[in-house]
């Protein structure tokens, strides 16, 4: 799925996009300055694509303030060639919003798939135009995956998988596509849609999916581990978060996962977006994430050396 020399691996620190800034230029500077892989920011006042805008197939240009500011700053600081990531609400989650807004299920998910697919293609093209040498990672945000297996979910899992897969397939072949869900979800269904990257929060129940995770890693997939929770008290240092990740990895290895692949085919992120905090706290969370990422790289190098990998 991802080349061995990919920049989207080896414990690289990145984010899930949401930032607390009201000023798009400041958000872009934060994204570039605080993360190894800069993520195009979404701002708290324009973070969501609304159901009404989708139904009209129209978008206020302010929805993309973060994108425009990021690309403008990237030109200014000669960022071309550096890896970048960006997020967009996924067709499953947007389809649920449209249904809740009153559309019939079939119409809601058809409209969602069409518009999100179009937006993915247009944004990828604009990023490539401004930063032609920068590899792109695109994550579709699908919190609705947390409810997918409930009997009352509006579409069956196979149609949900098809919708997510079609959205990712719309992207150019040189763009890496993945799925982000920061809630507990059915990992097997997430993987069935064919992402090259999955982004999940670090929780103990991930070990129940060890077999699926092992096959995903064998196929070259990468996992972005949401290791620093964004809710509740924030630790003074990264030790607690590093231990939580290490404990999950140790149990996954005990259940058959490759220890080298777990570390090499990884990225590290905050557990969710940072838009719920002030800028100083967001910066603190970003730097704790970077600290864990450094430990992942150090251990990955040590493990490969010890195993001769």
Kinemage of the C-alpha trace (Angstrom):
@kinemage 1
@onewidth
@group {chain A} dominant
@subgroup {mainchain}
@vectorlist {calphas} color= white
{ca unk a 1} P 0.000 0.000 0.000
{ca unk a 2} L 2.682 2.494 1.056
{ca unk a 3} L 6.273 2.430 -0.175
{ca unk a 4} L 8.895 1.501 2.393
{ca unk a 5} L 10.514 4.926 2.046
{ca unk a 6} L 7.217 6.777 2.522
{ca unk a 7} L 7.272 9.938 4.594
{ca unk a 8} L 3.940 8.838 6.070
{ca unk a 9} L 5.451 6.235 8.389
{ca unk a 10} L 8.297 5.614 10.840
{ca unk a 11} L 6.591 7.313 13.769
{ca unk a 12} L 6.080 10.680 12.076
{ca unk a 13} L 4.061 13.155 14.144
{ca unk a 14} L 1.011 14.712 12.523
{ca unk a 15} L -2.447 15.935 13.526
{ca unk a 16} L -6.095 15.354 12.717
{ca unk a 17} L -6.546 18.868 11.334
{ca unk a 18} L -8.754 20.716 13.806
{ca unk a 19} L -7.088 23.760 15.410
{ca unk a 20} L -8.411 26.417 17.817
{ca unk a 21} L -7.280 29.452 15.843
{ca unk a 22} L -9.803 31.950 14.527
{ca unk a 23} L -7.180 33.378 12.193
{ca unk a 24} L -6.431 31.118 9.247
{ca unk a 25} L -2.872 32.403 8.736
{ca unk a 26} L -2.003 31.731 12.378
{ca unk a 27} L -3.485 28.244 12.098
{ca unk a 28} L -1.377 27.536 9.017
{ca unk a 29} L 1.783 28.698 10.790
{ca unk a 30} L 0.960 26.474 13.762
{ca unk a 31} L 0.361 23.451 11.514
{ca unk a 32} L 3.664 23.884 9.707
{ca unk a 33} L 5.674 24.766 12.794
{ca unk a 34} L 4.436 22.203 15.300
{ca unk a 35} L 4.109 18.949 13.359
{ca unk a 36} L 6.588 16.867 11.401
{ca unk a 37} L 3.873 16.269 8.818
{ca unk a 38} L 1.880 19.469 8.517
{ca unk a 39} L -1.868 19.002 8.276
{ca unk a 40} L -3.938 21.609 6.480
{ca unk a 41} L -5.968 23.156 9.315
{ca unk a 42} L -9.696 23.289 9.734
{ca unk a 43} L -10.902 26.168 11.892
{ca unk a 44} L -13.519 25.915 14.642
{ca unk a 45} L -15.969 28.299 13.020
{ca unk a 46} L -15.860 26.574 9.618
{ca unk a 47} L -14.790 23.046 10.484
{ca unk a 48} L -17.924 21.249 9.307
{ca unk a 49} L -19.431 21.014 5.878
{ca unk a 50} L -23.105 21.574 6.628
{ca unk a 51} L -25.914 19.408 5.367
{ca unk a 52} L -27.633 22.484 3.905
{ca unk a 53} L -24.538 23.408 1.893
{ca unk a 54} L -24.256 19.870 0.614
{ca unk a 55} L -27.903 19.694 -0.330
{ca unk a 56} L -27.447 22.869 -2.391
{ca unk a 57} L -24.134 21.549 -3.724
{ca unk a 58} L -22.577 24.882 -2.709
{ca unk a 59} L -19.760 25.787 -0.370
{ca unk a 60} L -19.025 29.124 1.205
{ca unk a 61} L -15.426 29.990 0.412
{ca unk a 62} L -14.797 30.450 4.150
{ca unk a 63} L -15.066 26.672 4.479
{ca unk a 64} L -11.646 26.538 2.866
{ca unk a 65} L -9.928 29.437 4.626
{ca unk a 66} L -7.517 27.009 6.273
{ca unk a 67} L -6.606 25.490 2.916
{ca unk a 68} L -6.014 28.844 1.221
{ca unk a 69} L -3.938 30.182 4.122
{ca unk a 70} L -1.874 27.002 4.290
{ca unk a 71} L -1.081 27.060 0.578
{ca unk a 72} L -0.225 30.769 0.678
{ca unk a 73} L 2.180 30.282 3.582
{ca unk a 74} L 3.644 27.171 1.955
{ca unk a 75} L 4.584 29.203 -1.109
{ca unk a 76} L 6.111 31.899 1.074
{ca unk a 77} L 8.306 29.533 3.110
{ca unk a 78} L 9.136 27.285 0.129
{ca unk a 79} L 7.426 24.257 1.640
{ca unk a 80} L 7.102 22.383 -1.656
{ca unk a 81} L 8.525 18.876 -1.332
{ca unk a 82} L 7.531 18.427 2.305
{ca unk a 83} L 4.809 15.859 3.080
{ca unk a 84} L 1.398 17.239 3.943
{ca unk a 85} L -1.883 15.783 5.168
{ca unk a 86} L -5.449 17.004 5.039
{ca unk a 87} L -8.837 15.828 6.242
{ca unk a 88} L -12.348 16.007 4.834
{ca unk a 89} L -15.623 14.719 6.297
{ca unk a 90} L -16.312 11.309 4.803
{ca unk a 91} L -19.329 10.223 2.754
{ca unk a 92} L -20.675 7.973 5.481
{ca unk a 93} L -20.705 10.660 8.169
{ca unk a 94} L -22.012 13.360 5.836
{ca unk a 95} L -24.690 10.971 4.581
{ca unk a 96} L -25.910 10.503 8.143
{ca unk a 97} L -26.052 14.293 8.597
{ca unk a 98} L -28.066 14.690 5.410
{ca unk a 99} L -30.480 11.980 6.480
{ca unk a 100} L -30.883 13.644 9.867
{ca unk a 101} L -31.631 16.879 8.001
{ca unk a 102} L -34.598 15.227 6.303
{ca unk a 103} L -33.376 13.557 3.114
{ca unk a 104} L -34.321 9.965 2.379
{ca unk a 105} L -31.471 7.561 3.110
{ca unk a 106} L -30.857 6.634 -0.523
{ca unk a 107} L -30.785 10.286 -1.606
{ca unk a 108} L -28.654 11.352 1.370
{ca unk a 109} L -25.879 8.852 0.788
{ca unk a 110} L -25.921 9.242 -2.999
{ca unk a 111} L -25.547 13.027 -2.661
{ca unk a 112} L -22.888 12.667 -0.007
{ca unk a 113} L -20.824 10.276 -2.106
{ca unk a 114} L -21.011 12.484 -5.180
{ca unk a 115} L -20.135 15.766 -3.469
{ca unk a 116} L -17.426 14.423 -1.174
{ca unk a 117} L -15.800 12.566 -4.074
{ca unk a 118} L -15.783 15.767 -6.113
{ca unk a 119} L -14.336 17.807 -3.249
{ca unk a 120} L -11.577 15.262 -2.645
{ca unk a 121} L -10.510 15.455 -6.284
{ca unk a 122} L -10.656 19.270 -6.419
{ca unk a 123} L -8.686 19.812 -3.211
{ca unk a 124} L -6.033 17.265 -4.188
{ca unk a 125} L -5.631 19.009 -7.540
{ca unk a 126} L -5.273 22.441 -5.926
{ca unk a 127} L -2.678 21.168 -3.463
{ca unk a 128} L -0.751 19.527 -6.310
{ca unk a 129} L -0.879 22.741 -8.329
{ca unk a 130} L 0.687 24.791 -5.538
{ca unk a 131} L 2.939 22.080 -4.063
{ca unk a 132} L 3.670 19.708 -6.952
{ca unk a 133} L 6.536 17.923 -5.191
{ca unk a 134} L 4.788 17.415 -1.843
{ca unk a 135} L 3.376 13.938 -1.192
{ca unk a 136} L -0.205 14.093 0.046
{ca unk a 137} L -2.030 12.052 2.669
{ca unk a 138} L -5.807 12.469 2.612
{ca unk a 139} L -7.841 11.244 5.573
{ca unk a 140} L -11.606 11.025 5.366
{ca unk a 141} L -13.142 11.616 8.784
{ca unk a 142} L -15.759 9.008 9.617
{ca unk a 143} L -16.991 9.274 13.221
{ca unk a 144} L -20.191 7.613 12.004
{ca unk a 145} L -18.239 4.346 11.914
{ca unk a 146} L -18.808 4.184 15.672
{ca unk a 147} L -22.532 3.577 15.040
{ca unk a 148} L -22.298 1.507 11.871
{ca unk a 149} L -23.018 -1.859 13.482
{ca unk a 150} L -26.128 -0.638 15.313
{ca unk a 151} L -29.375 -2.118 13.935
{ca unk a 152} L -30.870 1.344 13.428
{ca unk a 153} L -28.002 2.604 11.241
{ca unk a 154} L -29.568 3.843 7.984
{ca unk a 155} L -27.518 1.693 5.573
{ca unk a 156} L -25.971 -1.781 5.898
{ca unk a 157} L -22.215 -2.188 6.450
{ca unk a 158} L -21.528 -3.384 2.900
{ca unk a 159} L -22.954 -0.185 1.421
{ca unk a 160} L -20.986 1.879 3.928
{ca unk a 161} L -17.793 0.095 2.894
{ca unk a 162} L -18.581 0.723 -0.778
{ca unk a 163} L -19.161 4.420 -0.103
{ca unk a 164} L -15.865 4.933 1.710
{ca unk a 165} L -13.980 2.855 -0.850
{ca unk a 166} L -15.431 4.831 -3.762
{ca unk a 167} L -14.468 8.136 -2.155
{ca unk a 168} L -10.852 7.057 -1.721
{ca unk a 169} L -10.748 5.559 -5.220
{ca unk a 170} L -11.665 8.952 -6.694
{ca unk a 171} L -8.300 10.368 -5.629
{ca unk a 172} L -5.255 10.351 -7.932
{ca unk a 173} L -3.106 7.236 -7.652
{ca unk a 174} L -0.181 9.153 -6.138
{ca unk a 175} L -2.264 10.471 -3.220
{ca unk a 176} L -2.267 8.273 -0.108
{ca unk a 177} L -5.799 7.798 1.214
{ca unk a 178} L -6.934 6.775 4.673
{ca unk a 179} L -9.785 6.802 7.183
{ca unk a 180} L -9.884 8.538 10.557
{ca unk a 181} L -12.243 7.634 13.406
{ca unk a 182} L -11.369 8.767 16.903
{ca unk a 183} L -14.234 6.761 18.455
{ca unk a 184} L -14.382 3.045 19.183
{ca unk a 185} L -15.492 1.366 15.979
{ca unk a 186} L -15.524 -1.872 14.025
{ca unk a 187} L -11.941 -1.912 12.760
{ca unk a 188} L -12.620 -4.816 10.398
{ca unk a 189} L -15.217 -2.757 8.535
{ca unk a 190} L -12.891 0.229 8.410
{ca unk a 191} L -10.172 -1.937 6.871
{ca unk a 192} L -12.591 -3.581 4.426
{ca unk a 193} L -12.909 -0.288 2.542
{ca unk a 194} L -9.255 -0.492 1.503
{ca unk a 195} L -7.471 2.445 3.164
{ca unk a 196} L -3.700 2.729 3.036
{ca unk a 197} L -3.770 4.406 6.468
{ca unk a 198} L -6.134 4.138 9.407
{ca unk a 199} L -6.189 6.694 12.206
{ca unk a 200} L -7.507 5.438 15.550
{ca unk a 201} L -7.275 6.420 19.203
{ca unk a 202} L -5.084 4.255 21.423
{ca unk a 203} L -7.462 2.099 23.484
{ca unk a 204} L -7.125 -1.344 25.009
{ca unk a 205} L -9.865 -2.819 22.829
{ca unk a 206} L -7.690 -2.451 19.715
{ca unk a 207} L -5.985 -5.710 20.682
{ca unk a 208} L -9.234 -7.527 19.859
{ca unk a 209} L -8.551 -6.709 16.212
{ca unk a 210} L -5.013 -8.120 16.231
{ca unk a 211} L -5.582 -10.502 13.321
{ca unk a 212} L -6.983 -7.775 11.097
{ca unk a 213} L -4.236 -5.351 12.110
{ca unk a 214} L -1.549 -7.941 11.379
{ca unk a 215} L -2.876 -8.548 7.856
{ca unk a 216} L -3.191 -4.813 7.268
{ca unk a 217} L 0.453 -4.301 8.236
{ca unk a 218} L 1.552 -7.274 6.120
{ca unk a 219} L -0.120 -5.609 3.135
{ca unk a 220} L 1.858 -2.411 3.758
{ca unk a 221} L -0.767 -0.424 5.652
{ca unk a 222} L 0.112 2.303 8.147
{ca unk a 223} L -1.600 3.078 11.450
{ca unk a 224} L -1.768 6.612 12.839
{ca unk a 225} L -2.017 6.113 16.585
{ca unk a 226} L -4.006 8.780 18.441
{ca unk a 227} L -1.858 8.554 21.509
{ca unk a 228} L -2.334 11.872 23.340
{ca unk a 229} L -5.949 12.278 24.529
{ca unk a 230} L -7.398 15.718 23.976
{ca unk a 231} L -9.955 15.515 26.794
{ca unk a 232} L -9.335 15.461 30.536
{ca unk a 233} L -6.168 16.332 32.451
{ca unk a 234} L -2.975 16.687 30.447
{ca unk a 235} L 0.118 14.941 31.777
{ca unk a 236} L 3.278 16.911 32.493
{ca unk a 237} L 5.298 14.646 30.226
{ca unk a 238} L 4.832 11.985 27.575
{ca unk a 239} L 5.632 8.942 29.747
{ca unk a 240} L 2.007 8.019 30.397
{ca unk a 241} L 1.079 8.223 26.714
{ca unk a 242} L 4.144 6.289 25.639
{ca unk a 243} L 3.351 3.534 28.144
{ca unk a 244} L -0.234 3.291 26.915
{ca unk a 245} L 0.943 2.868 23.322
{ca unk a 246} L 3.673 0.407 24.322
{ca unk a 247} L 1.192 -1.697 26.295
{ca unk a 248} L -1.132 -1.974 23.295
{ca unk a 249} L 1.778 -2.850 21.025
{ca unk a 250} L 3.080 -5.503 23.413
{ca unk a 251} L -0.319 -7.185 23.530
{ca unk a 252} L -0.665 -7.000 19.742
{ca unk a 253} L 2.747 -8.649 19.388
{ca unk a 254} L 1.705 -11.332 21.857
{ca unk a 255} L -1.294 -11.978 19.617
{ca unk a 256} L 0.812 -12.302 16.489
{ca unk a 257} L 1.583 -8.845 15.091
{ca unk a 258} L 5.071 -8.071 13.786
{ca unk a 259} L 6.882 -5.794 16.289
{ca unk a 260} L 8.971 -4.144 13.585
{ca unk a 261} L 5.971 -3.434 11.350
{ca unk a 262} L 4.000 -1.949 14.239
{ca unk a 263} L 6.713 0.628 14.783
{ca unk a 264} L 7.911 1.196 11.242
{ca unk a 265} L 4.425 1.437 9.727
{ca unk a 266} L 3.157 4.000 12.182
{ca unk a 267} L 2.443 7.655 12.688
{ca unk a 268} L 1.549 9.445 15.919
{ca unk a 269} L -1.243 11.984 16.408
{ca unk a 270} L -3.263 13.605 19.178
{ca unk a 271} L -6.316 11.539 20.016
{ca unk a 272} L -8.644 14.011 18.278
{ca unk a 273} L -8.718 17.551 16.931
{ca unk a 274} L -7.289 20.408 18.984
{ca unk a 275} L -10.077 22.888 18.301
{ca unk a 276} L -11.552 22.489 21.782
{ca unk a 277} L -8.526 24.064 23.491
{ca unk a 278} L -6.800 27.406 23.584
{ca unk a 279} L -3.683 27.820 21.481
{ca unk a 280} L -1.205 27.302 24.382
{ca unk a 281} L -2.843 23.999 25.341
{ca unk a 282} L -2.999 22.927 21.699
{ca unk a 283} L 0.724 23.618 21.419
{ca unk a 284} L 1.364 21.565 24.554
{ca unk a 285} L -0.583 18.631 23.113
{ca unk a 286} L 1.308 18.929 19.826
{ca unk a 287} L 4.656 18.795 21.608
{ca unk a 288} L 3.635 15.813 23.728
{ca unk a 289} L 2.687 14.092 20.482
{ca unk a 290} L 6.115 14.931 19.039
{ca unk a 291} L 7.776 13.493 22.148
{ca unk a 292} L 5.953 10.179 21.737
{ca unk a 293} L 6.810 10.177 18.025
{ca unk a 294} L 10.510 10.514 18.834
{ca unk a 295} L 10.289 7.527 21.176
{ca unk a 296} L 8.574 5.496 18.471
{ca unk a 297} L 11.378 6.279 16.020
{ca unk a 298} L 14.070 5.505 18.573
{ca unk a 299} L 12.491 2.168 19.458
{ca unk a 300} L 11.838 1.344 15.809
{ca unk a 301} L 15.507 1.851 14.995
{ca unk a 302} L 16.573 -0.201 18.009
{ca unk a 303} L 14.164 -3.030 17.159
{ca unk a 304} L 15.289 -3.191 13.551
{ca unk a 305} L 18.918 -3.240 14.633
{ca unk a 306} L 18.295 -6.015 17.166
{ca unk a 307} L 16.359 -8.150 14.668
{ca unk a 308} L 18.588 -7.344 11.724
{ca unk a 309} L 15.642 -5.899 9.829
